[in-house]
Amino acid sequence: MGNTVFKISNHFEKNKTVEDAIERIFNSWNWEPVEEFGIKRWKQENGFRFQVSSTDTFIKTFQGSYENMEPHNNNPAEAFDLCVQKKCPMLLDGKMYKCGTLALMPELLERFNWPNKDKWNPYIIDGIDVNCNEKELENFVNNFGKPHKLCSQCPSKKDIDSIIDHKKNVKFKSQKEQK
């Protein structure tokens, strides 16, 4: 298993399904608490790690509505300071991304017919292939946990309307509503 982290993002209090999954995983093995990169996790002897993340707020990573979304074009360091994904790289379709926003933004833009495509072009990246060369991998790792010019697409503290109280604004659909 090596250097693996199994991460559960728990965004709601009192979600029995999520709580049961966390309890089962936690109680099925002997875990040792460990803190890495400022993140609290539990670790197995074989290097496997378990992490539960929870946040009350989310950041809307664009300006406007979905139909007319635009990047913020902020100072990258100021945007990174507010970022909730500082330590959340994403693996998607065999590519590694600094954060979920960089990975998922093209799909979101495509879903809404690429509003303001010319403004988004500087922020659309392909990620780095998992089979990249050593130099590309070194650059990716060295940038982890640091601001990057791509961070400027996101909001900074001055963009208070971009901070969303998740518990007040998001509701679970019942099984009946989902069908």
PyMOL CGO cylinders between C-alpha atoms (Angstrom):
from pymol import cmd
from pymol.cgo import CYLINDER

trace = [
    CYLINDER, 0.00, 0.00, 0.00, 2.90, 2.33, 0.55, 0.3, 1, 1, 1, 1, 1, 1,
    CYLINDER, 2.90, 2.33, 0.55, 2.15, 6.03, 0.65, 0.3, 1, 1, 1, 1, 1, 1,
    CYLINDER, 2.15, 6.03, 0.65, -1.63, 6.02, 0.22, 0.3, 1, 1, 1, 1, 1, 1,
    CYLINDER, -1.63, 6.02, 0.22, -4.16, 8.36, 1.83, 0.3, 1, 1, 1, 1, 1, 1,
    CYLINDER, -4.16, 8.36, 1.83, -7.83, 7.39, 1.89, 0.3, 1, 1, 1, 1, 1, 1,
    CYLINDER, -7.83, 7.39, 1.89, -9.68, 10.64, 2.39, 0.3, 1, 1, 1, 1, 1, 1,
    CYLINDER, -9.68, 10.64, 2.39, -13.34, 11.13, 3.22, 0.3, 1, 1, 1, 1, 1, 1,
    CYLINDER, -13.34, 11.13, 3.22, -14.74, 14.64, 2.92, 0.3, 1, 1, 1, 1, 1, 1,
    CYLINDER, -14.74, 14.64, 2.92, -17.58, 15.02, 5.39, 0.3, 1, 1, 1, 1, 1, 1,
    CYLINDER, -17.58, 15.02, 5.39, -19.53, 18.17, 4.59, 0.3, 1, 1, 1, 1, 1, 1,
    CYLINDER, -19.53, 18.17, 4.59, -22.62, 17.57, 6.69, 0.3, 1, 1, 1, 1, 1, 1,
    CYLINDER, -22.62, 17.57, 6.69, -23.22, 16.93, 10.36, 0.3, 1, 1, 1, 1, 1, 1,
    CYLINDER, -23.22, 16.93, 10.36, -25.41, 14.00, 11.30, 0.3, 1, 1, 1, 1, 1, 1,
    CYLINDER, -25.41, 14.00, 11.30, -25.14, 12.13, 7.98, 0.3, 1, 1, 1, 1, 1, 1,
    CYLINDER, -25.14, 12.13, 7.98, -25.58, 8.54, 9.10, 0.3, 1, 1, 1, 1, 1, 1,
    CYLINDER, -25.58, 8.54, 9.10, -24.12, 7.02, 5.93, 0.3, 1, 1, 1, 1, 1, 1,
    CYLINDER, -24.12, 7.02, 5.93, -20.91, 9.04, 6.17, 0.3, 1, 1, 1, 1, 1, 1,
    CYLINDER, -20.91, 9.04, 6.17, -20.64, 8.63, 9.94, 0.3, 1, 1, 1, 1, 1, 1,
    CYLINDER, -20.64, 8.63, 9.94, -21.11, 4.85, 9.65, 0.3, 1, 1, 1, 1, 1, 1,
    CYLINDER, -21.11, 4.85, 9.65, -18.43, 4.59, 6.95, 0.3, 1, 1, 1, 1, 1, 1,
    CYLINDER, -18.43, 4.59, 6.95, -15.95, 6.60, 9.03, 0.3, 1, 1, 1, 1, 1, 1,
    CYLINDER, -15.95, 6.60, 9.03, -16.70, 4.57, 12.16, 0.3, 1, 1, 1, 1, 1, 1,
    CYLINDER, -16.70, 4.57, 12.16, -16.31, 1.26, 10.33, 0.3, 1, 1, 1, 1, 1, 1,
    CYLINDER, -16.31, 1.26, 10.33, -12.97, 2.23, 8.80, 0.3, 1, 1, 1, 1, 1, 1,
    CYLINDER, -12.97, 2.23, 8.80, -11.68, 3.70, 12.03, 0.3, 1, 1, 1, 1, 1, 1,
    CYLINDER, -11.68, 3.70, 12.03, -12.73, 0.73, 14.15, 0.3, 1, 1, 1, 1, 1, 1,
    CYLINDER, -12.73, 0.73, 14.15, -11.60, -2.00, 11.73, 0.3, 1, 1, 1, 1, 1, 1,
    CYLINDER, -11.60, -2.00, 11.73, -7.86, -1.36, 12.08, 0.3, 1, 1, 1, 1, 1, 1,
    CYLINDER, -7.86, -1.36, 12.08, -5.34, -0.06, 14.58, 0.3, 1, 1, 1, 1, 1, 1,
    CYLINDER, -5.34, -0.06, 14.58, -4.54, 3.51, 13.62, 0.3, 1, 1, 1, 1, 1, 1,
    CYLINDER, -4.54, 3.51, 13.62, -1.74, 5.71, 14.90, 0.3, 1, 1, 1, 1, 1, 1,
    CYLINDER, -1.74, 5.71, 14.90, -2.41, 9.47, 14.84, 0.3, 1, 1, 1, 1, 1, 1,
    CYLINDER, -2.41, 9.47, 14.84, 0.01, 11.43, 12.66, 0.3, 1, 1, 1, 1, 1, 1,
    CYLINDER, 0.01, 11.43, 12.66, 0.21, 15.04, 11.45, 0.3, 1, 1, 1, 1, 1, 1,
    CYLINDER, 0.21, 15.04, 11.45, 1.67, 15.61, 7.98, 0.3, 1, 1, 1, 1, 1, 1,
    CYLINDER, 1.67, 15.61, 7.98, 1.79, 18.92, 6.11, 0.3, 1, 1, 1, 1, 1, 1,
    CYLINDER, 1.79, 18.92, 6.11, -0.43, 20.38, 8.83, 0.3, 1, 1, 1, 1, 1, 1,
    CYLINDER, -0.43, 20.38, 8.83, -3.08, 17.71, 8.19, 0.3, 1, 1, 1, 1, 1, 1,
    CYLINDER, -3.08, 17.71, 8.19, -4.26, 15.37, 10.96, 0.3, 1, 1, 1, 1, 1, 1,
    CYLINDER, -4.26, 15.37, 10.96, -4.51, 11.76, 9.79, 0.3, 1, 1, 1, 1, 1, 1,
    CYLINDER, -4.51, 11.76, 9.79, -4.32, 8.21, 11.09, 0.3, 1, 1, 1, 1, 1, 1,
    CYLINDER, -4.32, 8.21, 11.09, -1.65, 5.85, 9.83, 0.3, 1, 1, 1, 1, 1, 1,
    CYLINDER, -1.65, 5.85, 9.83, -1.20, 2.08, 9.53, 0.3, 1, 1, 1, 1, 1, 1,
    CYLINDER, -1.20, 2.08, 9.53, 2.14, 0.26, 9.93, 0.3, 1, 1, 1, 1, 1, 1,
    CYLINDER, 2.14, 0.26, 9.93, 2.23, -0.33, 6.17, 0.3, 1, 1, 1, 1, 1, 1,
    CYLINDER, 2.23, -0.33, 6.17, 2.02, 3.43, 5.41, 0.3, 1, 1, 1, 1, 1, 1,
    CYLINDER, 2.02, 3.43, 5.41, -1.69, 3.52, 4.52, 0.3, 1, 1, 1, 1, 1, 1,
    CYLINDER, -1.69, 3.52, 4.52, -3.30, 6.68, 5.88, 0.3, 1, 1, 1, 1, 1, 1,
    CYLINDER, -3.30, 6.68, 5.88, -6.88, 7.62, 6.67, 0.3, 1, 1, 1, 1, 1, 1,
    CYLINDER, -6.88, 7.62, 6.67, -8.10, 11.20, 6.78, 0.3, 1, 1, 1, 1, 1, 1,
    CYLINDER, -8.10, 11.20, 6.78, -11.47, 12.79, 7.43, 0.3, 1, 1, 1, 1, 1, 1,
    CYLINDER, -11.47, 12.79, 7.43, -11.86, 16.37, 6.23, 0.3, 1, 1, 1, 1, 1, 1,
    CYLINDER, -11.86, 16.37, 6.23, -14.71, 18.63, 7.13, 0.3, 1, 1, 1, 1, 1, 1,
    CYLINDER, -14.71, 18.63, 7.13, -15.43, 22.25, 6.38, 0.3, 1, 1, 1, 1, 1, 1,
    CYLINDER, -15.43, 22.25, 6.38, -18.33, 24.58, 7.07, 0.3, 1, 1, 1, 1, 1, 1,
    CYLINDER, -18.33, 24.58, 7.07, -17.60, 26.88, 4.17, 0.3, 1, 1, 1, 1, 1, 1,
    CYLINDER, -17.60, 26.88, 4.17, -16.85, 26.52, 0.51, 0.3, 1, 1, 1, 1, 1, 1,
    CYLINDER, -16.85, 26.52, 0.51, -15.56, 29.00, -1.98, 0.3, 1, 1, 1, 1, 1, 1,
    CYLINDER, -15.56, 29.00, -1.98, -17.34, 29.79, -5.23, 0.3, 1, 1, 1, 1, 1, 1,
    CYLINDER, -17.34, 29.79, -5.23, -14.29, 29.85, -7.48, 0.3, 1, 1, 1, 1, 1, 1,
    CYLINDER, -14.29, 29.85, -7.48, -15.65, 32.20, -10.13, 0.3, 1, 1, 1, 1, 1, 1,
    CYLINDER, -15.65, 32.20, -10.13, -17.53, 35.49, -10.43, 0.3, 1, 1, 1, 1, 1, 1,
    CYLINDER, -17.53, 35.49, -10.43, -21.12, 35.74, -11.64, 0.3, 1, 1, 1, 1, 1, 1,
    CYLINDER, -21.12, 35.74, -11.64, -23.59, 32.97, -12.30, 0.3, 1, 1, 1, 1, 1, 1,
    CYLINDER, -23.59, 32.97, -12.30, -22.90, 29.69, -14.06, 0.3, 1, 1, 1, 1, 1, 1,
    CYLINDER, -22.90, 29.69, -14.06, -24.21, 31.12, -17.35, 0.3, 1, 1, 1, 1, 1, 1,
    CYLINDER, -24.21, 31.12, -17.35, -21.79, 34.09, -17.30, 0.3, 1, 1, 1, 1, 1, 1,
    CYLINDER, -21.79, 34.09, -17.30, -18.96, 32.93, -14.99, 0.3, 1, 1, 1, 1, 1, 1,
    CYLINDER, -18.96, 32.93, -14.99, -15.62, 34.70, -15.14, 0.3, 1, 1, 1, 1, 1, 1,
    CYLINDER, -15.62, 34.70, -15.14, -12.30, 34.23, -13.34, 0.3, 1, 1, 1, 1, 1, 1,
    CYLINDER, -12.30, 34.23, -13.34, -11.48, 36.66, -10.54, 0.3, 1, 1, 1, 1, 1, 1,
    CYLINDER, -11.48, 36.66, -10.54, -8.00, 37.65, -11.79, 0.3, 1, 1, 1, 1, 1, 1,
    CYLINDER, -8.00, 37.65, -11.79, -6.78, 38.28, -8.25, 0.3, 1, 1, 1, 1, 1, 1,
    CYLINDER, -6.78, 38.28, -8.25, -3.33, 38.37, -6.78, 0.3, 1, 1, 1, 1, 1, 1,
    CYLINDER, -3.33, 38.37, -6.78, -2.32, 34.67, -6.67, 0.3, 1, 1, 1, 1, 1, 1,
    CYLINDER, -2.32, 34.67, -6.67, -0.90, 34.89, -3.13, 0.3, 1, 1, 1, 1, 1, 1,
    CYLINDER, -0.90, 34.89, -3.13, -4.05, 36.58, -1.80, 0.3, 1, 1, 1, 1, 1, 1,
    CYLINDER, -4.05, 36.58, -1.80, -6.27, 33.99, -3.49, 0.3, 1, 1, 1, 1, 1, 1,
    CYLINDER, -6.27, 33.99, -3.49, -4.10, 31.15, -2.16, 0.3, 1, 1, 1, 1, 1, 1,
    CYLINDER, -4.10, 31.15, -2.16, -4.37, 32.61, 1.35, 0.3, 1, 1, 1, 1, 1, 1,
    CYLINDER, -4.37, 32.61, 1.35, -8.17, 32.12, 1.25, 0.3, 1, 1, 1, 1, 1, 1,
    CYLINDER, -8.17, 32.12, 1.25, -8.03, 28.78, -0.57, 0.3, 1, 1, 1, 1, 1, 1,
    CYLINDER, -8.03, 28.78, -0.57, -9.58, 25.71, 1.04, 0.3, 1, 1, 1, 1, 1, 1,
    CYLINDER, -9.58, 25.71, 1.04, -7.81, 23.42, -1.45, 0.3, 1, 1, 1, 1, 1, 1,
    CYLINDER, -7.81, 23.42, -1.45, -4.21, 24.34, -0.56, 0.3, 1, 1, 1, 1, 1, 1,
    CYLINDER, -4.21, 24.34, -0.56, -3.38, 20.75, 0.26, 0.3, 1, 1, 1, 1, 1, 1,
    CYLINDER, -3.38, 20.75, 0.26, -5.86, 18.99, -2.03, 0.3, 1, 1, 1, 1, 1, 1,
    CYLINDER, -5.86, 18.99, -2.03, -4.21, 17.99, -5.28, 0.3, 1, 1, 1, 1, 1, 1,
    CYLINDER, -4.21, 17.99, -5.28, -6.49, 16.00, -7.57, 0.3, 1, 1, 1, 1, 1, 1,
    CYLINDER, -6.49, 16.00, -7.57, -5.94, 13.00, -9.80, 0.3, 1, 1, 1, 1, 1, 1,
    CYLINDER, -5.94, 13.00, -9.80, -8.45, 12.97, -12.67, 0.3, 1, 1, 1, 1, 1, 1,
    CYLINDER, -8.45, 12.97, -12.67, -8.32, 10.85, -15.80, 0.3, 1, 1, 1, 1, 1, 1,
    CYLINDER, -8.32, 10.85, -15.80, -4.64, 10.02, -15.32, 0.3, 1, 1, 1, 1, 1, 1,
    CYLINDER, -4.64, 10.02, -15.32, -3.61, 13.66, -14.83, 0.3, 1, 1, 1, 1, 1, 1,
    CYLINDER, -3.61, 13.66, -14.83, -2.46, 15.41, -11.65, 0.3, 1, 1, 1, 1, 1, 1,
    CYLINDER, -2.46, 15.41, -11.65, -3.69, 18.91, -10.79, 0.3, 1, 1, 1, 1, 1, 1,
    CYLINDER, -3.69, 18.91, -10.79, -2.70, 21.38, -8.09, 0.3, 1, 1, 1, 1, 1, 1,
    CYLINDER, -2.70, 21.38, -8.09, -6.33, 21.52, -6.96, 0.3, 1, 1, 1, 1, 1, 1,
    CYLINDER, -6.33, 21.52, -6.96, -9.83, 20.38, -7.81, 0.3, 1, 1, 1, 1, 1, 1,
    CYLINDER, -9.83, 20.38, -7.81, -10.73, 23.75, -9.31, 0.3, 1, 1, 1, 1, 1, 1,
    CYLINDER, -10.73, 23.75, -9.31, -8.05, 23.41, -12.00, 0.3, 1, 1, 1, 1, 1, 1,
    CYLINDER, -8.05, 23.41, -12.00, -9.10, 19.83, -12.69, 0.3, 1, 1, 1, 1, 1, 1,
    CYLINDER, -9.10, 19.83, -12.69, -12.85, 20.36, -12.81, 0.3, 1, 1, 1, 1, 1, 1,
    CYLINDER, -12.85, 20.36, -12.81, -13.23, 23.86, -14.29, 0.3, 1, 1, 1, 1, 1, 1,
    CYLINDER, -13.23, 23.86, -14.29, -13.09, 22.75, -17.95, 0.3, 1, 1, 1, 1, 1, 1,
    CYLINDER, -13.09, 22.75, -17.95, -15.97, 20.31, -17.36, 0.3, 1, 1, 1, 1, 1, 1,
    CYLINDER, -15.97, 20.31, -17.36, -17.98, 23.00, -15.56, 0.3, 1, 1, 1, 1, 1, 1,
    CYLINDER, -17.98, 23.00, -15.56, -17.37, 25.53, -18.33, 0.3, 1, 1, 1, 1, 1, 1,
    CYLINDER, -17.37, 25.53, -18.33, -18.29, 22.99, -20.99, 0.3, 1, 1, 1, 1, 1, 1,
    CYLINDER, -18.29, 22.99, -20.99, -21.54, 22.18, -19.18, 0.3, 1, 1, 1, 1, 1, 1,
    CYLINDER, -21.54, 22.18, -19.18, -22.53, 25.85, -19.49, 0.3, 1, 1, 1, 1, 1, 1,
    CYLINDER, -22.53, 25.85, -19.49, -21.33, 26.29, -23.11, 0.3, 1, 1, 1, 1, 1, 1,
    CYLINDER, -21.33, 26.29, -23.11, -17.99, 27.94, -22.26, 0.3, 1, 1, 1, 1, 1, 1,
    CYLINDER, -17.99, 27.94, -22.26, -19.11, 31.37, -21.03, 0.3, 1, 1, 1, 1, 1, 1,
    CYLINDER, -19.11, 31.37, -21.03, -16.35, 33.98, -21.40, 0.3, 1, 1, 1, 1, 1, 1,
    CYLINDER, -16.35, 33.98, -21.40, -14.01, 31.36, -22.87, 0.3, 1, 1, 1, 1, 1, 1,
    CYLINDER, -14.01, 31.36, -22.87, -11.37, 33.95, -23.81, 0.3, 1, 1, 1, 1, 1, 1,
    CYLINDER, -11.37, 33.95, -23.81, -11.10, 35.05, -20.16, 0.3, 1, 1, 1, 1, 1, 1,
    CYLINDER, -11.10, 35.05, -20.16, -10.76, 31.42, -18.99, 0.3, 1, 1, 1, 1, 1, 1,
    CYLINDER, -10.76, 31.42, -18.99, -8.15, 30.31, -21.55, 0.3, 1, 1, 1, 1, 1, 1,
    CYLINDER, -8.15, 30.31, -21.55, -5.13, 31.28, -19.38, 0.3, 1, 1, 1, 1, 1, 1,
    CYLINDER, -5.13, 31.28, -19.38, -6.48, 29.09, -16.57, 0.3, 1, 1, 1, 1, 1, 1,
    CYLINDER, -6.48, 29.09, -16.57, -7.34, 25.96, -18.51, 0.3, 1, 1, 1, 1, 1, 1,
    CYLINDER, -7.34, 25.96, -18.51, -4.55, 23.45, -18.12, 0.3, 1, 1, 1, 1, 1, 1,
    CYLINDER, -4.55, 23.45, -18.12, -4.29, 19.79, -18.99, 0.3, 1, 1, 1, 1, 1, 1,
    CYLINDER, -4.29, 19.79, -18.99, -2.64, 18.74, -15.73, 0.3, 1, 1, 1, 1, 1, 1,
    CYLINDER, -2.64, 18.74, -15.73, 0.48, 16.62, -15.75, 0.3, 1, 1, 1, 1, 1, 1,
    CYLINDER, 0.48, 16.62, -15.75, 0.36, 13.02, -16.82, 0.3, 1, 1, 1, 1, 1, 1,
    CYLINDER, 0.36, 13.02, -16.82, 1.01, 10.42, -14.14, 0.3, 1, 1, 1, 1, 1, 1,
    CYLINDER, 1.01, 10.42, -14.14, 3.79, 9.15, -16.44, 0.3, 1, 1, 1, 1, 1, 1,
    CYLINDER, 3.79, 9.15, -16.44, 5.44, 12.58, -16.68, 0.3, 1, 1, 1, 1, 1, 1,
    CYLINDER, 5.44, 12.58, -16.68, 9.19, 13.06, -16.71, 0.3, 1, 1, 1, 1, 1, 1,
    CYLINDER, 9.19, 13.06, -16.71, 11.20, 13.74, -13.53, 0.3, 1, 1, 1, 1, 1, 1,
    CYLINDER, 11.20, 13.74, -13.53, 11.45, 17.49, -14.15, 0.3, 1, 1, 1, 1, 1, 1,
    CYLINDER, 11.45, 17.49, -14.15, 7.67, 17.90, -14.54, 0.3, 1, 1, 1, 1, 1, 1,
    CYLINDER, 7.67, 17.90, -14.54, 7.07, 15.86, -11.40, 0.3, 1, 1, 1, 1, 1, 1,
    CYLINDER, 7.07, 15.86, -11.40, 9.69, 17.84, -9.47, 0.3, 1, 1, 1, 1, 1, 1,
    CYLINDER, 9.69, 17.84, -9.47, 8.03, 21.13, -10.52, 0.3, 1, 1, 1, 1, 1, 1,
    CYLINDER, 8.03, 21.13, -10.52, 4.62, 19.81, -9.47, 0.3, 1, 1, 1, 1, 1, 1,
    CYLINDER, 4.62, 19.81, -9.47, 5.86, 18.65, -6.06, 0.3, 1, 1, 1, 1, 1, 1,
    CYLINDER, 5.86, 18.65, -6.06, 7.88, 21.82, -5.43, 0.3, 1, 1, 1, 1, 1, 1,
    CYLINDER, 7.88, 21.82, -5.43, 4.79, 23.96, -6.08, 0.3, 1, 1, 1, 1, 1, 1,
    CYLINDER, 4.79, 23.96, -6.08, 2.62, 21.98, -3.66, 0.3, 1, 1, 1, 1, 1, 1,
    CYLINDER, 2.62, 21.98, -3.66, 1.33, 24.17, -0.84, 0.3, 1, 1, 1, 1, 1, 1,
    CYLINDER, 1.33, 24.17, -0.84, 2.42, 27.40, -2.55, 0.3, 1, 1, 1, 1, 1, 1,
    CYLINDER, 2.42, 27.40, -2.55, 0.62, 30.06, -4.58, 0.3, 1, 1, 1, 1, 1, 1,
    CYLINDER, 0.62, 30.06, -4.58, 0.86, 29.77, -8.36, 0.3, 1, 1, 1, 1, 1, 1,
    CYLINDER, 0.86, 29.77, -8.36, -0.17, 32.17, -11.13, 0.3, 1, 1, 1, 1, 1, 1,
    CYLINDER, -0.17, 32.17, -11.13, -3.16, 29.88, -11.80, 0.3, 1, 1, 1, 1, 1, 1,
    CYLINDER, -3.16, 29.88, -11.80, -4.45, 30.69, -8.30, 0.3, 1, 1, 1, 1, 1, 1,
    CYLINDER, -4.45, 30.69, -8.30, -5.38, 34.17, -9.53, 0.3, 1, 1, 1, 1, 1, 1,
    CYLINDER, -5.38, 34.17, -9.53, -8.57, 32.76, -11.09, 0.3, 1, 1, 1, 1, 1, 1,
    CYLINDER, -8.57, 32.76, -11.09, -9.98, 32.28, -7.59, 0.3, 1, 1, 1, 1, 1, 1,
    CYLINDER, -9.98, 32.28, -7.59, -11.39, 34.73, -5.05, 0.3, 1, 1, 1, 1, 1, 1,
    CYLINDER, -11.39, 34.73, -5.05, -9.43, 36.45, -2.31, 0.3, 1, 1, 1, 1, 1, 1,
    CYLINDER, -9.43, 36.45, -2.31, -10.63, 37.75, 1.06, 0.3, 1, 1, 1, 1, 1, 1,
    CYLINDER, -10.63, 37.75, 1.06, -12.03, 40.86, -0.62, 0.3, 1, 1, 1, 1, 1, 1,
    CYLINDER, -12.03, 40.86, -0.62, -14.54, 38.63, -2.43, 0.3, 1, 1, 1, 1, 1, 1,
    CYLINDER, -14.54, 38.63, -2.43, -16.74, 37.92, 0.60, 0.3, 1, 1, 1, 1, 1, 1,
    CYLINDER, -16.74, 37.92, 0.60, -19.71, 36.95, -1.61, 0.3, 1, 1, 1, 1, 1, 1,
    CYLINDER, -19.71, 36.95, -1.61, -17.67, 33.96, -2.81, 0.3, 1, 1, 1, 1, 1, 1,
    CYLINDER, -17.67, 33.96, -2.81, -17.67, 32.35, 0.65, 0.3, 1, 1, 1, 1, 1, 1,
    CYLINDER, -17.67, 32.35, 0.65, -20.60, 29.96, 0.95, 0.3, 1, 1, 1, 1, 1, 1,
    CYLINDER, -20.60, 29.96, 0.95, -21.88, 28.58, 4.24, 0.3, 1, 1, 1, 1, 1, 1,
    CYLINDER, -21.88, 28.58, 4.24, -22.33, 25.00, 3.12, 0.3, 1, 1, 1, 1, 1, 1,
    CYLINDER, -22.33, 25.00, 3.12, -24.63, 23.89, 5.92, 0.3, 1, 1, 1, 1, 1, 1,
    CYLINDER, -24.63, 23.89, 5.92, -27.08, 26.75, 5.30, 0.3, 1, 1, 1, 1, 1, 1,
    CYLINDER, -27.08, 26.75, 5.30, -27.07, 26.55, 1.50, 0.3, 1, 1, 1, 1, 1, 1,
    CYLINDER, -27.07, 26.55, 1.50, -26.88, 22.87, 0.58, 0.3, 1, 1, 1, 1, 1, 1,
    CYLINDER, -26.88, 22.87, 0.58, -29.55, 20.32, 1.35, 0.3, 1, 1, 1, 1, 1, 1,
    CYLINDER, -29.55, 20.32, 1.35, -29.60, 16.57, 0.72, 0.3, 1, 1, 1, 1, 1, 1,
    CYLINDER, -29.60, 16.57, 0.72, -32.27, 15.34, -1.65, 0.3, 1, 1, 1, 1, 1, 1,
    CYLINDER, -32.27, 15.34, -1.65, -34.30, 12.45, -0.38, 0.3, 1, 1, 1, 1, 1, 1,
    CYLINDER, -34.30, 12.45, -0.38, -34.02, 9.15, -2.26, 0.3, 1, 1, 1, 1, 1, 1,
    CYLINDER, -34.02, 9.15, -2.26, -37.49, 9.87, -3.72, 0.3, 1, 1, 1, 1, 1, 1,
    CYLINDER, -37.49, 9.87, -3.72, -36.41, 13.31, -5.08, 0.3, 1, 1, 1, 1, 1, 1,
    CYLINDER, -36.41, 13.31, -5.08, -33.28, 11.85, -6.71, 0.3, 1, 1, 1, 1, 1, 1,
    CYLINDER, -33.28, 11.85, -6.71, -35.30, 9.41, -8.86, 0.3, 1, 1, 1, 1, 1, 1,
]
cmd.load_cgo(trace, "trace")
